[in-house]
Every structure is written in structure tokens, then in C-alpha cells.
Amino acid sequence: MVGGKNPPGDEIITLPVSGNPRVSILIPSRSQDALLANCLNSLRLHIGGDIAYEVVIVMNSATDALKSFVRERTRGLVVRESDANLGVAGGYNRARASARGEFLMLLHDDTEIQPGWIESLLETMATHPAAGAVGSFQFFPDGRPQRAGSILWRNALTTTTWANVAPDPGTFTDVRPVDYSGTCSTLVRASTWDAIGGMDEEIFPAYYVDVDLCMKIRRHGQTVLCDPRSRILHHAGASTNRSFQQFISRCNQLYIITKWSAELDQQEPYVPEDPASLERAKQITASTAATLTDHWKEPGHASPAPPVPAPECQEREHEKREKALLANYLKHLETCDTLLNERLATMSTDLASTHDQLAGVQAGLTASQGEIAELQARIRKLRKRNNALQSELAESRKSLFSRLIRKWKSSAG
């Protein structure tokens, strides 16, 4: 695995401008200008000249540093801006409105593509007409496998396609169906995107957007694949705190459970202590994909692109979503704080009770220690008395023996 050579701080990253792009690479970005620089540089280095593509950047409530980087150090990008945080779904939907390619390449700004990345995805699309989306094999920056598609369980929990330690990357050789592929690197047919209406912006700001997208693709009658030849390094640098991430993920998981309850009922139950459940889940995925492939027929006409609200309307709606999300998170924290205080009070009571019990035990132990000391003193006295009696007995035996000897001698004389 290789990372793109980091461009010098003042180097301008120039990407080709195609009048008729085959692929539109869509990248929402907010604050990670250094990672975005590495991402764009990897595109410049590793996409072959025979691939006509464009890069559409959506600066999603971006920082001044990111805006400055895009304005001063990049050329050839299609740039769109939003004053509000549109989230992952809103960002990609806005990018799609400016995209002209036959294929939409969903890419995160914290990724670095590897040689052959887009070529293999396009080849798989060509040889699998029933595929609506094809994802890449993701790696951590140190070269460890991160994800090669994912498993979706009945409770809407998601996991990797392996348990515990990841297998050797060399064992991933074949294109295979997956439940979903992450938005950090997934190629989607523009016709499929338009037919399913794009991404669901109710899933805000992130987490489960990719699950929902792939569920919609399957409902449309197409499959979702992973091509392990297409590889990226994914830094996955979280910009939000862990507690907030977990809260957002749980909220969106519940949304998915409600929205896709019928489809989730067909998924394997999540039983981590049963190793065979993972294989059963993969078999369900493969069987579903085989059925979809057998029944897929190209539509007779292309669906129109999903309507895109006016930018100001979209941004206003997302400002409302963000305010509602933060308000709900505050309530969540207050509830957690209340529960924590109640738990601390219970623990304090339990601790006081335990302290009283320990004091009683200590008192009993002290009394027992006194009794033990008294018994030990009595034993010592008894041993001393026993030793004295033993000495007296020995003297008595000696005296008796002497008397018997004298008596015997007297009678013998």
C-alpha cells in the first residue's frame, strides 16, 4: 500500500478538466484541508489519463482554512459551497446536481486512492450490469485492512465481513456481493442514483447514510458489490467526540430499523458468540444478490435526476436539523447526568451500608482476635503445666526405680 506523495505547502494541485466526464468524483468536505490535499494529490497521481473525470467539491459549512486551500491551491475542481452543514447525504445530493458523469464516485476527503482504483471499479460495472454500486477495499493508513464491504444485521448493527482479526488481504481476490459499501469510496451508476431519488437527508449528519443508499439500490432491483482490487487508504479521522458519534449513530440506527423493518427481518440475527452466524449472513447476502441478478432488466428509459431544492431552502432545512439534533443531544446528556447522579447516590448508599458491614466484621474480628489471644495464653499455660507434670513424672519414676533397686539389693544380701 502506498500513500500519495504529500504536495509541498505552496504547490498548486491541478486536476484535468474534462468536457465530457465519464466519472464524477463527489467529495463533501468541511475542515480537513491537509487530508483533502493528500486526497486530491492521490487522484492526480493515480488516475490514468484515459479516464475522463471531474471532481466536484462541496464545501460543507467549511472552515476558512479549507476555503483558502481550495481557492488558492487547487485548479480544475467544480466547487459548490453551503453555509449550513448539509451532512453527508445533503452534501452528496448537492454535488450530484452539478455532476455530469455516467458514474458517480462517492469519496471522502480523508482517503488516498491507490493505483488502479477507479479502473477496476469501472471494469466491474461493465461486467456486472445488475450492479448499482461497487465499493472499494478500505485500509488503515498503516496498511491494515479496515473494511471490504460490510454486514448488516437484523438489529441494523453493522460489522466487517470478518470476525476479530482481519484475514490476509491477499485472500480477497474476487468481486463479491455485500450488504453495503461505505460512502468513503463507492461507485454508483448515475442512472441508479436518479432512479432511487438520491440520498435520504433525514439521516443527518452521518452514519447509516451508506446503509440506506444500498438498501434503496437493492429495493430498486440491483446489487451492491465490493471489488478488492480497488483500494484506498482511509484515515477515518473523527472530528466529533466519541459520545456525540455514538448518539448520532444510535439515532440513525433506530431510523433505519423503522424505515427498513421488513427488509431487516430477512437479515441474520446478530449473535456474536456464534461464529457460524457470520457465514449465514454472507450466504443471505449472496443469495439475495443472485436473485436480483437473475431478475434484473435494464429500464426502458432513464429516470430524471431527483429534484434538488433551492440551496437556501436546503440549507435552512439542515440548520433546523442541526439545531434539533443538538437539542436532543443536550437532553440525552441531561438524562445521562440524571441517571449518573442516581447511580452515584445508590452507590453511595451501598458504600455506606458496606462500610457499616465492614465495621461490624472488624468489630467481630477484633473480638475474635481477643478470644484467640486468650485461648493461646491458656494453651501456653497448659503446655507449661504439661511440661512440669512430665518432669515430676520422670522424677517419680527415677525415685521409684532407685527404691526398687535398693530393696532388691537388701533382700538379696
Secondary structure, DSSP 8 states (H G I E B T S, - for coil): --------TT--EE----SS-SEEEEEEESS-HHHHHHHHHHHHHHS-TTS-EEEEEEEES--HHHHHHHHHHEES-EEEEESS--HHHHHHHHHHHH--SSEEEEE-TTEEE-TTHHHHHHHHHHH-TTEEEEEEEEE-TTS-EEESSBEE-TTS-EE-SSSSS---GGG--S-EE-SB--TTEEEEEHHHHHHHTS--TTS-SSSSHHHHHHHHHHHTT-EEEEEEEEEEEE-----S-HHHHHHHHHHHHHHHHHHTHHHHTTS----TT-THHHHHHHHHHHHHHHHHHHH----SS---------HHHHHHHHHHHHHHHHHHHHHHHHHHHHHHHHHHHHHHHHHHHHHHHHHHHHHHHHHHHHHHHHHHHHHHHHHHHHHHHHHHHHHHHHHHHHHHHHHHHHHH-
